[in-house]
Amino acid sequence: MSKTILAVDDSPSIRNMVAFTLKSAGYEVVEAVDGQDGLEKAKARRVNLILTDQNMPRMDGLTLVKNLRALPDYKTAPILILTTESSDDMKSKGRAAGATGWLVKPFDPPRLLEVVKKVIG
């Protein structure tokens, strides 16, 4: 059975690139347009990994991570932040919120798959 990944990003082009990369490697992808949409989709359907942007309307990535960590299904689920933010301060805020890892955009598809495989197999 293929693993399901929730891709949360307010940019349709980034969502499409992420979804295409993951689907081509055999993963199932659920897309969300912002953190609020991502939280609702994660509650409605259990996923194996969440890949989220940081800067989005309605709910940013760090708030999404904190909200997901409060849910029993996502206490230990891998959550990766994929963002243009690369400062050490933001990364430490991500770790404090409960993010598993941090990837910087623009992303390299083989590198994304390598990290995804490492965290969910």
Secondary structure, DSSP 8 states (H G I E B T S, - for coil): ---EEEEE-S-HHHHHHHHHHHHHTT-EEEEESSHHHHHHHHHHS--SEEEE-SS-SSS-HHHHHHHHHTSGGGSSS-EEEEES---HHHHHHHHHHT-SEEEESS--HHHHHHHHHHHH-
